[in-house]
Amino acid sequence: MARMCYVCGKHPGSGNKVSHANNKSRRRWLPNLQPARIVDAEGVRRRVRVCTSCLSANKITKAPKMEMAQS
């Protein structure tokens, strides 16, 4: 599943869109995913999609920025 949080596994929810006339049609609720560069358990830098609730709860270890070599 492409739209899934790397940490908690949050994925799209589904249900009905209900109009004022009580007409129902299917819809989806997408999680708020953001790309993040992290350091995983093996110490490898990865770019993953993480939901904002996991980002604000510090459930990941962000990778330090790569420094440019000065010549």
C-alpha positions as CSV (number, residue, x, y, z in Angstrom):
1,M,0.0,0.0,0.0
2,A,1.6,3.3,-1.1
3,R,-0.3,5.7,1.2
4,M,0.8,4.1,4.5
5,C,2.8,5.4,7.4
6,Y,6.2,3.7,7.8
7,V,5.9,3.8,11.6
8,C,2.3,3.2,12.7
9,G,0.9,1.7,9.5
10,K,-1.9,4.3,9.3
11,H,-3.6,3.9,5.9
12,P,-6.6,5.4,4.0
13,G,-10.0,5.0,5.7
14,S,-13.2,4.6,3.8
15,G,-16.9,5.5,4.3
16,N,-19.7,7.4,2.8
17,K,-20.0,11.0,1.7
18,V,-23.5,12.1,2.8
19,S,-25.2,15.1,1.2
20,H,-27.9,17.3,2.7
21,A,-30.5,15.2,0.8
22,N,-29.0,12.1,2.5
23,N,-27.5,10.8,-0.8
24,K,-24.6,8.5,-0.1
25,S,-21.5,7.9,-2.2
26,R,-18.2,6.3,-1.3
27,R,-15.2,8.4,-0.2
28,R,-11.8,8.0,1.3
29,W,-9.9,9.7,4.2
30,L,-6.2,9.9,3.4
31,P,-3.6,10.1,6.2
32,N,-1.4,13.2,6.4
33,L,1.9,11.7,5.2
34,Q,5.1,13.7,4.9
35,P,8.4,12.5,3.4
36,A,11.2,12.3,6.0
37,R,14.8,11.2,6.0
38,I,15.4,8.8,8.9
39,V,18.0,6.6,10.4
40,D,16.5,3.1,10.8
41,A,17.4,0.3,13.2
42,E,20.4,-0.8,11.1
43,G,21.8,2.7,10.9
44,V,20.9,3.2,7.3
45,R,19.6,6.5,6.0
46,R,16.2,6.1,4.3
47,R,13.6,8.3,2.9
48,V,10.1,7.2,4.1
49,R,6.6,8.6,4.3
50,V,5.6,9.2,7.9
51,C,2.3,10.6,9.3
52,T,2.4,13.9,11.1
53,S,1.2,12.4,14.4
54,C,4.3,10.2,14.4
55,L,6.5,13.1,13.5
56,S,5.2,15.3,16.3
57,A,5.5,12.4,18.8
58,N,9.2,11.9,17.8
59,K,8.6,8.3,16.9
60,I,11.4,8.4,14.3
61,T,15.1,9.5,14.4
62,K,15.7,12.1,11.8
63,A,18.9,11.7,9.8
64,P,21.4,14.5,10.2
65,K,21.9,16.8,7.2
66,M,24.8,15.9,4.9
67,E,27.5,18.5,4.9
68,M,28.9,19.7,1.6
69,A,32.6,19.2,1.1
70,Q,34.4,22.5,0.9
71,S,37.2,22.7,-1.6
